[in-house]
Amino acid sequence: MEKSDLSLRRLTNGLTVIAMPQADVETVSVGLLTGAGARLEEPGELGSSRILEYWIWDGLSAELADLGIHKKSAPNIEWTRYWATALAPYFAQMLRTLLQAVSAPGLQERSFAAFRSLAAHQAAARENEPQACTADLLRQAMGGTQPIARSAYGRSDGYGTLDPQIVRNVYERLYQPANCVLAIVGNYDEAQLDELLYDCQEKWKDRFSVTGFPSALAPLWTPGIVAREREANQAYLTLGIPGVPYDDDDFFPLAVLVQIIGGGDGSRLYEEIRQRRGLVYQIRSSLTSFRDAGLMTIQLGSRKESALEALEQIILELRRLERDGVTESEVQSAKGQLIKQMVMRSESTVARMNTLLTSGWYPKYPRTLDAMRRSIEEVSAAAVSEAIFRHPLTGSLGIASIGPLAASDLKAGAIH
């Protein structure tokens, strides 16, 4: 069992704070999630959140490195995370620096061009990575012009129009305490934490109401096929199936289903399409969820001679799942694998801290290892089969590819 003195509080400035002390470790991790991402940007601001991800840390990297403090950040279309890890004696300095960086960054104009260029280079690198690019193409095919279809990395050719004031305006609108979650996990001093949080709520005030999501309506995924043709011996495909948000009752049944479909060794697609038929060299499935939507994906890489047959076999397997459901033994195996993965990921203070950030942003997401385990263990074969009935796997299928296949090839393979 997991012993936890987890605490949750909301400061007078609106900042949500979740803390989990662990006196038996030597490190502490702190993280801050802010509701700033491509989905929250206006058309003329696209890419601003990515620039801010770098600009926020301006001038602090060397200072933190000298103290042995390791900092990182990560983008998403509806949030940006900043976090750092250090030995326990450096907790106060680390948290103070993180809060200062996010609540009152310098955002100096002299460094803007370098960070804008860095963000553009990162976007270009993603655009040249076939498997990642097919995932972005898929969301565009199924989401159209909706903000949820944007890439968290922006477009490499879209950064040139951004200037310092545009990006500062995005910061002013979205980087507000009521739009943020702070998480602390590890060996830290409670008195120091209380002092730093008091100082934070006195200095970091809400400027005005956060705009929030662009529309009150949940995004709608529609069937779509897109192919970026190029001469190559390899074909990269991503299939998309509408999923559910984090707070949906079907979230964990679908998480188990995704593990059954293509979660690795022993999964249906891995065994049938890779091991038995040898049609692909890699295949995996995943579930990505947001506040009001979700998307299940299947990604594969194959020789061009085998790609369409692999696509046909995937769709046949999805139809079998729609017709017959899943077996109890499959569900038990998938749950065991998910729990093992969860335990392995959660052994570090960084992993637990990121789980707390997720639970703070998506309120129904489990906060502790025990709560996560219970949510997985409660899933039954009947629950998975019922989730498939409510969320058909082939009814609104999207397909994106990069390589030698044309859109007409993909359409024919899907119909066949």
DOBAPA-83077 format. One record per residue (C-alpha): x negated, y, z negated; residue in one letter. Coordinates in Angstrom, 1 decimal. Each point is the difference from the previous one (the first is absolute). Layout:
N
((X,Y,Z),"A")
...
# end
This chain:
416
((0.0,0.0,0.0),"M")
((-1.1,3.6,0.7),"E")
((-0.4,2.1,-3.1),"K")
((0.8,3.6,0.9),"S")
((0.5,3.3,-1.9),"D")
((1.1,1.7,3.2),"L")
((1.4,3.5,-0.5),"S")
((2.0,2.1,2.3),"L")
((0.6,3.7,-0.5),"R")
((1.1,3.0,2.0),"R")
((-1.8,3.3,-0.7),"L")
((1.8,3.3,-0.2),"T")
((-1.4,1.0,3.4),"N")
((1.6,-3.1,1.5),"G")
((-3.1,-2.3,0.4),"L")
((0.7,-3.7,-0.7),"T")
((-2.7,-1.6,-2.0),"V")
((-0.4,-3.8,-0.5),"I")
((-2.8,-1.3,-2.2),"A")
((-1.2,-3.5,-0.9),"M")
((-2.8,-0.3,-2.5),"P")
((-2.4,-3.0,0.2),"Q")
((-2.5,0.1,-2.9),"A")
((-1.7,-3.2,1.1),"D")
((-1.5,1.5,3.2),"V")
((-2.8,2.4,0.5),"E")
((1.5,2.1,2.8),"T")
((2.9,2.2,0.6),"V")
((1.8,0.9,3.2),"S")
((2.1,3.1,0.6),"V")
((2.2,0.7,3.1),"G")
((2.4,2.6,1.3),"L")
((2.6,-0.6,2.7),"L")
((1.6,3.0,1.6),"T")
((2.9,-0.1,2.4),"G")
((-1.9,1.4,2.9),"A")
((-0.3,-1.9,3.3),"G")
((0.8,0.1,3.7),"A")
((3.7,-0.7,-0.6),"R")
((0.3,3.2,-2.1),"L")
((-1.7,2.3,2.5),"E")
((1.6,2.4,2.4),"E")
((-0.7,-0.4,3.7),"P")
((-2.6,2.7,0.0),"G")
((-1.8,-1.4,-3.1),"E")
((-0.6,-3.6,1.1),"L")
((-3.4,-1.2,-1.3),"G")
((-0.1,2.5,-2.9),"S")
((0.4,-2.6,-2.7),"S")
((-3.0,-1.9,1.4),"R")
((-2.2,3.1,0.0),"I")
((1.1,0.8,-3.6),"L")
((-1.1,-3.5,-1.0),"E")
((-3.6,1.0,0.7),"Y")
((0.2,3.7,-0.7),"W")
((1.3,-0.5,-3.6),"I")
((-3.3,-1.6,-1.0),"W")
((-2.2,2.7,1.6),"D")
((-3.1,0.6,-2.0),"G")
((0.7,-2.7,-2.6),"L")
((-1.5,-3.1,1.5),"S")
((-3.6,0.6,-1.1),"A")
((1.1,1.1,-3.5),"E")
((2.1,-3.2,-0.5),"L")
((-2.6,-2.3,1.5),"A")
((-2.6,1.4,-2.5),"D")
((2.2,-1.2,-2.8),"L")
((0.6,-3.4,1.5),"G")
((3.6,0.8,0.8),"I")
((1.3,-1.6,3.1),"H")
((2.8,1.9,1.8),"K")
((2.2,-1.1,2.9),"K")
((3.2,1.0,1.7),"S")
((2.5,-1.6,2.3),"A")
((2.8,1.2,2.4),"P")
((3.5,-1.2,0.6),"N")
((2.8,1.6,2.0),"I")
((1.8,1.1,-3.2),"E")
((-2.8,0.4,-2.5),"W")
((-3.7,0.6,-0.6),"T")
((-1.9,-1.7,-2.8),"R")
((-3.2,1.3,-1.8),"Y")
((-1.8,-2.1,-2.5),"W")
((-3.2,-0.5,-1.9),"A")
((-1.7,-2.5,-2.3),"T")
((-2.7,0.5,-2.6),"A")
((-1.4,-1.4,-3.2),"L")
((2.2,0.8,-3.0),"A")
((-2.3,2.9,-1.4),"P")
((0.6,2.0,3.2),"Y")
((3.8,-0.3,-0.1),"F")
((0.8,3.6,-1.1),"A")
((-2.4,1.5,2.6),"Q")
((1.4,-2.2,2.7),"M")
((3.7,0.7,-0.7),"L")
((-0.7,3.7,-0.4),"R")
((-1.8,0.1,3.4),"T")
((2.8,-1.9,1.7),"L")
((2.8,2.2,-1.4),"L")
((-2.0,3.1,0.9),"Q")
((-0.7,-1.2,3.6),"A")
((3.7,-0.7,0.6),"V")
((1.6,2.8,-1.9),"S")
((-2.3,2.9,0.9),"A")
((-2.3,-1.0,2.9),"P")
((-2.3,2.6,1.6),"G")
((1.1,-0.8,3.6),"L")
((-2.9,2.2,1.2),"Q")
((0.2,1.0,3.6),"E")
((-3.7,-0.6,0.6),"R")
((0.5,-3.7,-0.3),"S")
((3.3,-0.4,1.8),"F")
((-1.4,-0.7,3.5),"A")
((-2.1,-2.8,-1.3),"A")
((2.9,-1.7,-1.7),"F")
((2.3,0.5,3.0),"R")
((-2.6,-1.6,2.2),"S")
((-0.4,-2.9,-2.5),"L")
((3.8,-0.6,0.1),"A")
((0.1,0.1,3.8),"A")
((-2.9,-2.5,0.1),"H")
((1.8,-2.4,-2.3),"Q")
((3.2,0.2,2.1),"A")
((-2.1,-0.7,3.2),"A")
((-1.6,-3.0,-1.7),"A")
((3.5,-1.4,-0.9),"R")
((1.2,0.6,3.6),"E")
((-2.9,-2.1,1.3),"N")
((0.7,-2.9,-2.4),"E")
((2.5,-2.1,1.9),"P")
((1.8,-1.7,-2.9),"Q")
((0.5,3.2,-2.0),"A")
((1.0,1.8,3.2),"C")
((2.7,-2.6,0.8),"T")
((1.5,0.6,-3.4),"A")
((0.2,3.7,0.6),"D")
((1.5,-0.6,3.5),"L")
((2.6,-2.3,-1.5),"L")
((1.3,2.6,-2.4),"R")
((0.2,2.5,2.9),"Q")
((1.9,-2.5,2.1),"A")
((2.4,-0.9,-2.8),"M")
((0.2,3.4,-1.7),"G")
((-0.1,2.4,2.9),"G")
((-0.4,3.6,-1.0),"T")
((1.0,-0.6,-3.7),"Q")
((-2.7,1.1,-2.4),"P")
((-0.4,-3.5,-1.4),"I")
((-1.4,-1.1,3.5),"A")
((-3.1,2.2,-0.5),"R")
((-3.5,-1.2,-0.7),"S")
((-1.4,0.8,-3.5),"A")
((-3.3,0.8,1.9),"Y")
((1.6,2.5,2.4),"G")
((-1.0,0.3,3.6),"R")
((-3.6,0.6,1.0),"S")
((1.0,2.6,2.6),"D")
((2.4,1.8,-2.4),"G")
((-2.4,1.4,-2.5),"Y")
((-1.3,2.9,2.1),"G")
((3.1,2.2,-0.6),"T")
((-0.3,-0.2,-3.8),"L")
((-1.6,2.9,-1.8),"D")
((-0.8,0.6,-3.7),"P")
((3.2,1.9,-0.7),"Q")
((2.3,-2.7,1.5),"I")
((-1.6,-2.6,-2.2),"V")
((0.0,2.2,-3.1),"R")
((3.8,0.5,0.5),"N")
((0.5,-3.8,0.0),"V")
((-2.0,-0.1,-3.3),"Y")
((2.1,2.7,-1.5),"E")
((3.2,-1.7,0.9),"R")
((-0.8,-3.6,-0.9),"L")
((-2.7,0.0,-2.6),"Y")
((2.2,0.8,-2.9),"Q")
((0.0,-1.9,-3.4),"P")
((3.7,-1.1,0.4),"A")
((-1.1,-1.6,3.3),"N")
((-2.9,-2.0,-1.6),"C")
((-0.7,-3.0,-2.2),"V")
((-3.1,-0.4,-2.2),"L")
((-1.1,-3.4,-1.1),"A")
((-2.8,-1.0,-2.5),"I")
((-1.1,-3.6,-0.7),"V")
((-3.0,-1.2,-2.1),"G")
((-2.0,1.1,-3.0),"N")
((0.8,3.6,-0.8),"Y")
((0.4,2.2,-3.0),"D")
((3.7,0.8,-0.7),"E")
((-0.8,3.3,-1.7),"A")
((-2.0,1.1,3.1),"Q")
((2.8,-1.0,2.3),"L")
((2.6,2.0,-2.1),"D")
((-2.2,3.1,0.1),"E")
((-0.6,-0.2,3.7),"L")
((3.7,-0.5,0.8),"L")
((0.9,2.9,-2.2),"Y")
((-2.5,2.2,1.9),"D")
((1.4,-1.3,3.3),"C")
((3.6,0.9,-0.7),"Q")
((-1.0,3.4,-1.2),"E")
((-2.1,0.8,3.1),"K")
((1.7,-2.0,2.8),"W")
((3.5,1.4,0.6),"K")
((2.6,-0.8,2.7),"D")
((0.0,2.8,2.5),"R")
((3.4,-0.7,1.5),"F")
((2.2,-3.1,0.9),"S")
((-1.7,-2.6,2.1),"V")
((1.6,-0.3,3.5),"T")
((0.3,-3.8,-0.3),"G")
((0.7,-2.4,2.9),"F")
((0.9,1.5,3.3),"P")
((3.4,-1.6,0.0),"S")
((2.4,-1.4,-2.5),"A")
((0.8,-2.8,2.4),"L")
((-2.1,-3.1,-0.2),"A")
((-2.0,-0.6,3.2),"P")
((1.3,-2.4,2.6),"L")
((-2.2,-2.6,1.6),"W")
((1.2,-0.9,3.5),"T")
((-1.2,-2.8,2.4),"P")
((-2.9,1.2,2.2),"G")
((-2.8,-1.4,2.1),"I")
((-3.1,1.9,0.9),"V")
((-3.2,-1.1,1.7),"A")
((-3.3,1.8,0.4),"R")
((-1.5,-1.8,3.0),"E")
((-3.7,-0.4,0.5),"R")
((-2.3,-2.5,1.6),"E")
((-1.1,-2.4,-2.7),"A")
((-0.2,-3.7,-0.8),"N")
((1.7,0.5,-3.4),"Q")
((3.5,1.1,-0.8),"A")
((1.0,1.6,-3.3),"Y")
((3.7,-0.1,-1.0),"L")
((2.0,1.3,-2.9),"T")
((3.6,-1.0,-0.5),"L")
((2.3,2.0,-2.2),"G")
((3.1,-1.0,-1.9),"I")
((2.0,2.6,-2.1),"P")
((-0.7,-0.6,-3.7),"G")
((1.2,1.7,-3.3),"V")
((-1.2,2.7,-2.3),"P")
((-1.8,-0.8,-3.3),"Y")
((3.2,0.4,-2.1),"D")
((2.1,-2.4,2.1),"D")
((1.2,-3.2,-1.6),"D")
((-1.4,-1.9,3.0),"D")
((-3.5,1.4,-0.4),"F")
((-1.5,-3.0,-1.8),"F")
((1.9,-2.7,2.0),"P")
((-1.3,1.6,3.2),"L")
((-3.5,0.2,-1.5),"A")
((0.2,-3.8,-0.6),"V")
((1.4,-0.4,3.5),"L")
((-2.9,1.9,1.6),"V")
((-2.4,-2.3,-1.9),"Q")
((1.8,-3.0,1.4),"I")
((-0.1,1.4,3.6),"I")
((-3.6,0.9,0.2),"G")
((-1.6,0.7,-3.3),"G")
((-3.1,-2.2,0.7),"G")
((-0.9,-3.7,-0.2),"D")
((3.1,-2.1,-0.2),"G")
((2.3,2.6,1.4),"S")
((2.3,-0.9,2.8),"R")
((-1.6,2.0,2.7),"L")
((-3.5,-0.7,-1.1),"Y")
((0.6,-3.8,0.1),"E")
((2.1,-0.1,3.1),"E")
((-1.5,2.6,2.3),"I")
((-3.6,0.1,-1.1),"R")
((-0.8,-3.4,-1.4),"Q")
((2.3,-2.3,2.0),"R")
((0.2,1.8,3.4),"R")
((-3.2,2.0,-0.1),"G")
((1.7,3.0,1.6),"L")
((-1.5,2.8,-2.1),"V")
((-3.2,0.6,-1.9),"Y")
((1.7,2.1,-2.7),"Q")
((3.6,0.5,-1.1),"I")
((1.5,1.5,-3.2),"R")
((3.1,1.6,-1.2),"S")
((0.6,2.8,-2.5),"S")
((2.8,2.1,-1.6),"L")
((-0.4,3.8,-0.2),"T")
((2.6,1.9,-2.0),"S")
((0.8,3.6,-0.6),"F")
((2.5,2.0,-2.1),"R")
((2.9,-0.6,2.4),"D")
((-1.2,-2.5,2.6),"A")
((-2.3,-3.0,0.7),"G")
((-1.6,-1.9,2.8),"L")
((-1.1,-3.6,0.3),"M")
((-2.8,-0.5,2.5),"T")
((-1.7,-3.0,1.6),"I")
((-3.4,0.7,1.6),"Q")
((-2.0,-2.3,2.2),"L")
((-3.0,0.0,2.3),"G")
((-0.2,-2.5,2.9),"S")
((-1.5,-0.7,3.4),"R")
((2.0,1.5,2.8),"K")
((0.9,-3.5,1.3),"E")
((1.6,-1.0,-3.4),"S")
((1.5,3.3,-1.2),"A")
((3.5,-0.4,1.6),"L")
((0.3,-3.6,-1.1),"E")
((-0.9,1.1,-3.5),"A")
((2.6,2.7,0.1),"L")
((2.6,-2.5,1.1),"E")
((-0.9,-2.4,-2.8),"Q")
((0.2,2.8,-2.6),"I")
((3.5,0.9,1.1),"I")
((1.1,-3.6,0.0),"L")
((-1.3,-0.4,-3.6),"E")
((1.9,3.2,-1.0),"L")
((3.2,-1.4,1.5),"R")
((-0.5,-3.3,-1.9),"R")
((-0.3,2.0,-3.2),"L")
((3.2,1.8,0.8),"E")
((1.8,-3.3,0.8),"R")
((-1.4,-2.3,-2.8),"D")
((-1.4,2.4,-2.7),"G")
((-2.9,-1.1,-2.1),"V")
((-0.8,-3.0,-2.2),"T")
((-0.5,0.0,-3.7),"E")
((-3.5,-1.4,0.3),"S")
((-0.9,2.9,2.4),"E")
((1.3,2.5,-2.4),"V")
((-1.9,-1.5,-3.0),"Q")
((-3.2,-0.1,2.0),"S")
((0.4,3.6,1.2),"A")
((0.8,1.3,-3.5),"K")
((-3.1,-1.8,-1.4),"G")
((-2.2,1.7,2.7),"Q")
((1.5,3.4,-0.7),"L")
((-0.6,-0.3,-3.7),"I")
((-3.6,-1.2,0.5),"K")
((-0.6,3.0,2.3),"Q")
((1.6,2.3,-2.5),"M")
((-2.1,-1.3,-2.9),"V")
((-3.3,0.3,2.0),"M")
((0.8,3.5,1.1),"R")
((1.0,1.1,-3.5),"S")
((-3.1,-1.0,-1.9),"E")
((-1.6,3.5,0.5),"S")
((1.1,3.2,-1.6),"T")
((0.2,1.5,3.5),"V")
((2.5,-2.5,1.2),"A")
((2.2,0.4,-3.1),"R")
((-0.2,3.8,0.3),"M")
((1.1,-0.2,3.6),"N")
((2.9,-2.2,-1.0),"T")
((1.1,2.6,-2.6),"L")
((-0.2,2.7,2.7),"L")
((2.3,-2.0,2.2),"T")
((2.4,-0.6,-2.7),"S")
((0.1,3.7,-0.9),"G")
((0.8,0.9,3.6),"W")
((2.4,-2.8,0.6),"Y")
((1.9,-0.3,-3.3),"P")
((1.2,-3.6,0.4),"K")
((-3.4,-1.4,0.8),"Y")
((-1.3,-2.1,-2.9),"P")
((-2.5,1.7,-2.2),"R")
((-1.7,-3.0,-1.7),"T")
((-1.5,-3.3,1.1),"L")
((2.7,-1.9,-2.0),"D")
((2.8,2.0,1.5),"A")
((-1.4,-0.6,3.5),"M")
((-0.4,-3.7,-0.7),"R")
((3.6,-0.3,-1.2),"R")
((1.3,1.8,3.0),"S")
((-1.8,-2.5,2.3),"I")
((0.9,-3.1,-2.1),"E")
((3.7,0.9,0.1),"E")
((0.2,-0.3,3.7),"V")
((1.8,-3.2,1.2),"S")
((0.3,-1.7,3.4),"A")
((3.6,1.1,0.0),"A")
((-1.0,3.6,-0.6),"A")
((-2.4,0.0,2.9),"V")
((2.5,-1.6,2.3),"S")
((2.6,2.5,-1.0),"E")
((-2.5,2.9,0.7),"A")
((-0.6,-1.4,3.5),"I")
((3.8,0.0,0.6),"F")
((0.2,3.7,-1.1),"R")
((-3.1,1.0,1.9),"H")
((-0.1,-2.1,3.2),"P")
((-3.5,-0.7,1.3),"L")
((0.6,0.3,3.7),"T")
((3.0,2.4,0.2),"G")
((-2.1,3.2,0.1),"S")
((-3.4,-1.3,1.0),"L")
((-2.7,2.4,1.1),"G")
((-3.2,-1.0,1.9),"I")
((-3.2,2.0,0.7),"A")
((-3.1,-1.2,1.8),"S")
((-3.4,1.2,1.2),"I")
((-1.7,-2.0,2.7),"G")
((0.8,-1.6,3.3),"P")
((3.8,-0.5,-0.6),"L")
((2.6,2.3,1.5),"A")
((3.2,1.0,-1.7),"A")
((1.9,-2.1,2.5),"S")
((-2.1,-3.1,-1.1),"D")
((0.9,0.6,-3.6),"L")
((3.6,0.4,0.7),"K")
((0.1,-3.2,2.1),"A")
((-1.9,-1.9,-2.8),"G")
((2.4,1.2,-2.6),"A")
((3.1,-0.9,2.0),"I")
((-1.4,-3.4,0.9),"H")
# end
